[in-house]
């Protein structure tokens, strides 16, 4: 799961959401899907946080500042 790109993780999260919306999913399957979804969500959140910390913006004086 760590090697997964953000796009792939979002795609899997969409699939998990779709599976949880089905009426024929068992309670055990739904708990496992929910846990996997929460783990993926944390992975995505951590990666986005790291990217945000690295983003630089151009200030009014033409210098780069961290976002």
RAURQUI-V33202 format. One record per residue. RES is the residue in one letter. SS is DSSP state (helix for helix, strand for strand, loop for the rest). PHI is phi in degrees with one decimal (999 if undefined). PSI is psi in degrees with one decimal (999 if undefined). Layout:
RES_SS_PHI_PSI + RES_SS_PHI_PSI
This chain:
X_loop_999_-31.1 + X_loop_-63.9_-29.5 + X_loop_-82.2_-8.2 + X_loop_-70.2_137.0 + X_loop_-74.8_165.6 + X_helix_-60.6_-40.1 + X_helix_-62.1_-42.5 + X_helix_-65.5_-41.4 + X_helix_-63.1_-42.7 + X_helix_-63.8_-37.4 + X_helix_-63.3_-44.9 + X_helix_-64.4_-39.3 + X_helix_-61.2_-39.1 + X_helix_-62.1_-42.7 + X_helix_-63.7_-40.9 + X_helix_-63.2_-43.6 + X_helix_-60.3_-44.6 + X_helix_-60.4_-42.8 + X_helix_-67.0_-34.4 + X_helix_-71.6_-22.7 + X_helix_-80.8_-12.6 + X_loop_-74.3_145.2 + X_loop_-79.1_-20.7 + X_loop_-92.5_9.2 + X_loop_-80.7_136.2 + X_loop_-76.9_164.2 + X_helix_-62.4_-42.9 + X_helix_-62.9_-44.3 + X_helix_-63.1_-39.1 + X_helix_-67.6_-37.5 + X_helix_-65.2_-41.1 + X_helix_-66.4_-42.3 + X_helix_-64.9_-40.5 + X_helix_-61.7_-45.8 + X_helix_-62.0_-45.0 + X_helix_-61.5_-41.5 + X_helix_-62.8_-42.0 + X_helix_-66.2_-38.6 + X_helix_-63.7_-42.9 + X_helix_-65.4_-39.6 + X_helix_-62.9_-40.6 + X_helix_-65.1_-43.0 + X_helix_-58.5_-47.0 + X_helix_-62.8_-44.3 + X_helix_-61.7_-43.8 + X_helix_-62.5_-42.9 + X_helix_-66.1_-41.7 + X_helix_-64.9_-41.0 + X_helix_-59.6_-43.2 + X_helix_-63.3_-41.2 + X_helix_-65.7_-43.5 + X_helix_-59.5_-35.8 + X_helix_-70.9_-21.4 + X_helix_-94.6_-11.9 + X_loop_-69.7_134.2 + X_strand_-111.3_144.1 + X_strand_-123.3_151.3 + X_strand_-86.6_122.3 + X_loop_-86.7_-178.4 + X_loop_-62.8_-23.0 + X_loop_-94.3_7.9 + X_loop_80.2_14.9 + X_loop_-103.0_157.0 + X_strand_-90.4_131.8 + X_strand_-123.2_151.1 + X_strand_-71.1_145.4 + X_loop_-71.3_999
